[in-house]
Amino acid sequence: MSDYSFGGAADIDRAIGFLVSLDNEQRNALAVLEIDQAIDELQAEYVKVQADPSHVPSNEFIAALSGYLEMADDRERQ
């Protein structure tokens, strides 16, 4: 998703939903912890964007978000 443009709270919410689904399917404890950490980071940024819609997350966050959304797209295509 190299041409990804941050879409605000809706994109973060979609990524959270994808990761929650992935978390529920996961059986590896380490993977669950990593997914939970990613969800926590997404939720924190979601709160910021909800409070201030003009807030733009860091480039690192946007890159990670883009990756999560790409994985969600891939899963939906299956």
C-alpha positions in Angstrom: 0.0 0.0 0.0 2.7 2.4 -1.0 0.2 5.0 -2.1 -1.7 4.9 1.1 -3.1 8.2 2.4 -4.2 8.3 6.1 -8.0 8.1 6.2 -8.5 9.1 9.8 -10.3 7.3 12.6 -12.2 5.0 10.2 -8.9 3.5 9.0 -7.7 3.0 12.5 -11.0 1.4 13.5 -10.8 -1.0 10.6 -7.2 -2.0 11.5 -8.3 -2.6 15.1 -11.1 -4.9 14.0 -8.7 -6.8 11.8 -6.2 -7.3 14.6 -8.8 -8.3 17.1 -10.0 -10.9 14.7 -6.5 -12.1 14.2 -5.9 -12.1 17.9 -8.9 -14.3 18.5 -7.6 -16.9 16.1 -4.1 -16.9 17.4 -2.8 -19.7 19.6 0.8 -18.6 20.0 1.2 -16.7 23.3 4.0 -14.5 22.0 2.0 -13.6 18.9 -1.0 -12.7 21.0 1.2 -10.4 23.1 2.5 -8.7 20.0 -1.0 -8.3 18.5 -2.3 -6.9 21.8 0.5 -4.3 21.8 -0.4 -3.3 18.3 -4.0 -3.0 19.3 -3.1 -0.8 22.3 -1.1 1.5 20.0 -3.9 1.7 17.5 -6.4 2.5 20.2 -4.3 5.2 21.7 -3.9 6.9 18.3 -7.7 6.4 17.7 -8.5 8.4 20.8 -6.2 11.2 19.7 -7.8 11.4 16.2 -11.3 11.2 17.7 -10.4 14.2 20.0 -8.8 16.2 17.2 -9.7 15.1 13.7 -6.8 17.3 12.3 -4.3 15.2 14.2 -1.9 13.4 11.9 0.0 10.4 13.4 3.7 9.9 12.9 5.0 8.5 9.6 6.0 5.3 11.5 2.4 4.8 12.8 1.0 5.5 9.3 3.4 2.9 7.8 2.3 0.3 10.3 -1.4 1.2 9.8 -1.0 0.8 6.1 0.5 -2.6 6.6 -2.4 -3.7 8.8 -5.0 -2.4 6.2 -3.1 -4.2 3.4 -3.3 -7.5 5.4 -7.0 -6.9 6.1 -7.6 -6.3 2.3 -5.7 -9.5 1.5 -7.8 -11.5 4.0 -11.0 -10.1 2.6 -10.0 -11.2 -0.9 -9.5 -14.8 0.2 
